[in-house]
Amino acid sequence: MDIPNDEYTLESFIQYLAQNLDSVLDEEDFRREMKVYFLLTSDNNWERHFRDYAVEPLGDFARIRMPYRLSEGSHQQEALYFARLHEDGVLMLFTSAIRDVYKETVQKLADSNRGIMGMWIRPLAFDGIREHILDRYRYTQIKHFISRRCKHDRTACKVGRDRERWIEYRGNDGTETLKELRDAYGVRPTEVDYYVSDRVRLNCYSDGRFVLRTINEETFALFLELTNLIMEDIRRMRLVATSIEFRIETIPSDMGDLRVPTVEAAEIQFPSANLNVAAVEELRSSQDEFSFMGVSLDEGSLAFSATVKDETKQSVFDLSATENTIRLVPKYDTTFESFIRFFKLVTESIDEDATLSRFSELHG
């Protein structure tokens, strides 16, 4: 995938893609589809994360050239991404690169740098996408989806309340089946293939990527509609995470300037599940993204505290938890994405309705 050098706005970029599809995508582009990935950054200076790669300005966009090898010994290839700052701290990447190529390029970069991460769509916001499409486009078919349920989720279901489940389904009656499986097993979708019409088909993933199966102005219009729908939730989550910090404030006084330590903490709340000893033990043992040190865990009226290290981003924070909340306090070299990554882990492991807020918002 490539486009001529020009000064593009979002509108002119989409218009060019839709009207020049044959020249934009070559025969090697997988299925002639457009992928859109979203990244969250700590600030708007996103270019600094790509300083080791060729970044060419194209108006509101930039072309990023990233070399890669899919396997050891294979010949080097080049992936092209067209980046646009969608809003503060939210970067949009258009590409025809397949998922494996993305993992070898952008995802590796995001994992190895601080202040950047792949966007994640919370289950409640992801449900909102489905509800919006099915309500507004009445003849939409869901022909493929993947749904899951957390082991400790208290959402009502008829079968296997205390079991974790992953269900993949293919068929022309996916819209009805998705609802039936939700009622029966309490599962929620994480990947959905929407067949809106012959001209409009796209896939949505909870890991913040969209695949446009048809490339035309109608499909792009729906994609932007869905982006606007989820952005308020994404914006709030990022703002909370970037505000969690330890800082020293200087306050004038009669005795001179005083340096006062100030901490902004955050709190995760569980409206649909109780945190218990079994859930805590599973959270500690079932993943390797975070390690827990200095653990104190008391049964009964649950009291759980620990120091947590993000093994990918190398940041450290403290937590203290009850049955219904986890408080996060920055400790050493923290970065915003560690808090979102931990919130994602807790949401997917314990309660898919979990919320993240600044501690001062909740408690003054």
C-alpha positions in Angstrom: 0.0 0.0 0.0 1.3 3.5 -0.9 -0.1 6.9 -1.9 1.5 9.8 -3.7 3.2 12.6 -1.7 0.7 15.4 -1.0 -0.8 17.5 1.8 -3.6 15.3 3.0 -6.4 16.0 5.4 -8.5 13.1 6.8 -11.2 13.8 4.3 -8.8 14.0 1.3 -6.9 10.9 2.4 -10.1 8.8 2.6 -11.3 10.2 -0.7 -8.1 9.3 -2.4 -8.1 5.7 -1.0 -11.7 5.2 -2.0 -11.3 6.5 -5.5 -7.9 5.0 -6.3 -8.1 1.6 -4.7 -6.4 -0.3 -7.6 -3.3 1.9 -7.5 -3.1 2.1 -3.7 -3.2 -1.6 -3.0 -1.1 -4.0 -5.1 -1.6 -7.7 -5.8 0.4 -8.7 -2.7 -1.8 -6.8 -0.3 -3.6 -9.4 1.8 -7.3 -9.6 0.7 -7.1 -6.0 -0.4 -8.3 -4.8 3.0 -7.5 -1.7 5.0 -6.4 -2.1 8.6 -6.6 0.8 11.1 -4.7 0.5 14.4 -4.9 3.0 17.3 -2.1 3.8 19.7 -2.3 5.8 22.9 0.6 8.2 23.7 1.5 10.2 26.8 1.7 13.4 24.8 1.3 14.6 21.2 4.9 14.3 20.3 4.4 10.8 18.9 7.1 11.1 16.3 9.8 10.7 19.0 8.8 7.0 19.4 9.5 6.5 15.6 12.8 8.4 15.6 14.7 5.3 14.3 12.5 5.0 11.2 11.8 7.2 8.2 8.9 9.5 8.9 7.7 11.6 5.9 5.2 14.4 6.4 2.0 14.3 4.3 -0.1 17.2 5.6 -2.1 15.9 8.6 -0.6 12.5 8.0 2.9 11.0 8.0 4.2 8.0 6.1 6.3 5.7 8.4 8.6 3.1 6.8 9.4 0.2 9.1 11.7 -2.7 8.0 11.0 -6.2 9.3 11.6 -9.9 9.0 8.9 -12.4 9.7 11.3 -15.1 10.5 15.0 -15.5 11.2 16.9 -15.7 7.9 14.0 -14.4 5.8 14.6 -11.4 3.5 14.0 -7.9 4.9 10.7 -6.3 3.8 9.2 -2.9 4.5 5.8 -2.1 6.1 4.2 1.3 5.4 1.9 3.0 7.9 0.1 6.3 7.4 -0.2 8.0 10.8 -2.5 10.8 11.9 -2.9 12.3 15.4 -6.7 11.8 15.8 -6.8 13.8 19.0 -4.6 14.4 22.1 -2.7 11.3 22.8 -4.5 9.1 20.2 -2.7 8.1 17.1 -4.4 6.5 14.1 -2.4 4.2 11.8 -3.7 3.2 8.3 -2.0 0.2 6.6 -2.5 -2.9 4.5 0.0 -4.8 6.6 -1.2 -8.1 8.1 -1.4 -8.7 11.9 1.9 -10.6 12.0 3.7 -7.7 10.3 2.1 -5.2 12.8 3.4 -7.3 15.7 6.9 -7.3 14.3 6.9 -3.6 13.7 4.6 -1.2 15.6 3.7 -3.6 18.5 7.4 -4.4 19.2 8.1 -0.6 19.2 5.2 0.1 21.6 6.2 -2.8 23.9 9.8 -1.6 24.1 9.1 2.2 24.6 7.6 4.1 27.5 4.8 6.5 26.9 3.1 4.5 24.1 0.7 1.5 23.9 -1.9 -0.1 21.7 -5.4 1.2 22.4 -7.8 -1.1 24.2 -11.6 -0.8 24.1 -13.3 -1.7 27.3 -16.1 -4.3 27.2 -18.8 -1.8 27.9 -17.6 0.5 25.1 -17.2 -2.5 22.7 -20.8 -3.6 23.5 -21.8 0.0 22.5 -20.4 -0.5 19.0 -22.6 -3.5 18.4 -25.7 -1.9 19.9 -25.1 1.2 17.7 -24.6 -0.7 14.4 -27.6 -3.1 15.0 -29.9 -0.2 16.0 -28.9 2.2 13.2 -28.4 -0.4 10.4 -31.2 -2.8 10.9 -30.3 -5.3 8.2 -26.7 -5.8 9.5 -25.6 -9.5 9.8 -23.0 -10.8 12.2 -21.3 -13.7 10.4 -18.4 -14.3 12.8 -17.6 -13.4 16.4 -15.5 -14.4 19.3 -16.8 -14.0 22.9 -15.4 -14.6 26.3 -16.4 -14.6 30.0 -14.3 -14.0 33.1 -14.2 -16.8 35.6 -15.2 -14.5 38.5 -17.7 -12.4 36.6 -21.1 -12.2 38.4 -23.1 -11.3 35.2 -26.2 -13.4 35.1 -26.0 -16.6 33.0 -27.8 -19.9 32.9 -24.8 -22.2 32.6 -21.3 -22.3 34.2 -21.4 -19.2 36.3 -17.9 -19.7 37.7 -16.2 -20.8 34.5 -14.0 -18.9 32.1 -15.2 -19.4 28.5 -14.0 -18.5 25.0 -16.5 -19.1 22.2 -16.0 -18.6 18.4 -18.9 -18.8 16.1 -19.4 -18.6 12.3 -22.8 -18.6 10.6 -25.4 -16.3 8.9 -27.4 -16.1 12.2 -24.6 -14.7 14.3 -26.7 -11.7 15.5 -29.2 -14.0 17.2 -26.6 -16.5 18.3 -24.5 -13.8 20.0 -27.5 -12.8 22.1 -28.3 -16.5 22.9 -24.8 -17.2 24.0 -24.7 -14.1 26.2 -27.9 -15.2 27.9 -26.8 -18.8 28.3 -23.1 -18.4 29.2 -22.7 -14.7 30.1 -20.0 -14.2 27.4 -19.2 -10.9 25.8 -17.8 -10.3 22.3 -14.1 -9.3 21.8 -14.2 -9.6 18.0 -17.1 -9.1 15.6 -17.5 -9.2 11.8 -20.2 -6.8 10.7 -21.8 -7.4 7.3 -23.8 -4.2 7.0 -24.4 -4.5 3.2 -22.7 -5.7 0.1 -20.7 -2.4 0.1 -20.1 -2.1 3.8 -18.3 -4.8 5.8 -15.8 -4.3 8.6 -14.4 -6.2 11.6 -14.0 -4.6 15.1 -11.6 -5.9 17.7 -11.4 -5.0 21.4 -7.6 -4.6 21.1 -8.2 -1.3 19.2 -8.0 -2.4 15.6 -10.5 -2.2 12.8 -10.4 -4.1 9.5 -12.3 -2.6 6.6 -13.3 -5.5 4.4 -14.7 -3.1 1.8 -12.9 0.1 1.0 -15.2 2.9 -0.1 -16.5 6.1 1.4 -19.5 4.4 3.0 -17.3 2.0 4.9 -15.0 4.8 6.0 -18.0 6.8 7.1 -19.2 4.0 9.4 -15.6 3.5 10.7 -15.4 7.2 11.7 -18.8 7.0 13.2 -17.7 4.1 15.5 -14.4 5.9 16.3 -16.3 8.9 17.6 -18.6 6.6 19.5 -15.9 5.1 21.6 -13.5 8.0 21.9 -15.1 9.6 25.0 -14.4 6.4 26.9 -10.9 6.1 25.5 -10.2 9.8 26.3 -11.3 9.4 29.9 -9.3 6.3 30.5 -6.2 7.9 29.1 -6.7 11.1 31.1 -7.1 9.2 34.4 -4.0 7.0 33.7 -1.8 10.0 32.7 -2.8 11.8 35.9 -1.6 9.1 38.3 1.7 10.4 39.4 4.0 11.3 42.3 5.4 14.8 42.2 7.0 17.4 44.3 5.2 20.8 44.5 6.8 24.0 45.6 4.6 26.1 47.9 5.7 29.6 49.0 5.6 30.3 52.8 6.9 32.8 55.4 9.8 30.4 56.0 10.7 30.2 52.3 9.6 27.8 49.6 8.4 24.4 50.9 8.8 21.3 48.8 5.7 19.1 49.4 5.2 15.6 48.0 1.9 15.1 46.2 0.4 11.8 45.0 -2.5 11.4 42.6 -3.8 7.8 43.0 -6.5 5.9 41.1 -9.2 3.5 42.0 -10.6 0.5 40.1 -14.2 -0.4 41.2 -16.0 -3.7 40.6 -19.7 -3.2 40.1 -20.4 -6.8 38.9 -17.9 -9.0 40.8 -16.3 -9.4 44.2 -12.6 -9.7 44.6 -11.8 -12.8 46.7 -8.8 -14.8 47.6 -9.2 -17.2 44.7 -9.4 -14.3 42.2 -6.3 -12.7 43.7 -4.3 -15.9 43.5 -5.4 -16.5 39.9 -4.5 -12.9 39.0 -1.0 -13.4 40.4 -0.3 -16.8 38.9 -2.1 -16.9 35.5 -0.1 -14.2 33.8 3.5 -12.9 33.5 2.9 -9.3 32.5 3.0 -8.1 36.2 4.8 -9.5 39.2 3.7 -9.0 42.8 6.0 -8.4 45.7 5.5 -7.9 49.4 2.1 -9.4 49.2 -0.3 -9.2 52.2 -3.6 -11.2 51.8 -6.2 -11.7 54.5 -9.4 -13.7 53.9 -12.8 -12.8 55.4 -13.4 -9.2 54.7 -10.7 -9.2 52.0 -7.6 -7.1 52.5 -5.0 -7.4 49.8 -1.9 -5.2 49.3 1.2 -5.6 47.2 3.9 -3.8 45.2 3.4 -4.4 41.5 6.0 -4.3 38.8 5.1 -4.0 35.1 7.6 -6.5 33.5 7.2 -4.9 30.1 7.4 -1.2 31.0 9.5 -1.7 34.1 7.4 0.7 36.2 6.4 0.0 39.9 3.3 0.9 41.8 1.5 -0.1 45.0 -2.0 -1.5 45.3 -4.4 -2.0 48.2 -7.6 -3.8 47.6 -10.9 -4.7 49.2 -13.7 -6.9 47.8 -15.0 -4.1 45.6 -12.0 -1.8 44.9 -8.3 -1.7 44.0 -6.4 1.5 44.8 -3.3 2.2 42.6 -0.5 4.4 44.0 2.5 5.3 41.9 5.8 4.3 43.4 8.8 4.2 41.0 9.3 5.3 37.4 5.7 4.8 36.5 4.2 5.5 33.1 0.6 5.9 32.1 0.3 2.7 30.0 1.2 0.5 33.0 -2.0 1.6 34.7 -4.1 0.9 31.6 -2.5 -2.4 31.1 -3.2 -3.4 34.7 -6.8 -2.1 34.4 -7.2 -4.2 31.3 -5.8 -7.3 33.1 -8.1 -6.8 36.1 -11.1 -6.1 33.8 -10.6 -9.2 31.7 -9.8 -11.4 34.7 -12.3 -10.3 37.4 -15.0 -7.9 36.2 -15.7 -6.8 32.7 -17.8 -3.9 34.1 -14.8 -2.5 36.1 -14.2 1.2 36.1 -11.1 3.3 36.5 -11.2 6.8 38.2 -9.0 9.2 39.9 -9.1 8.7 43.7 -9.7 12.4 44.2 -12.8 12.2 42.0 -14.4 9.6 44.1 -13.3 10.7 47.6 -12.4 14.4 47.3 
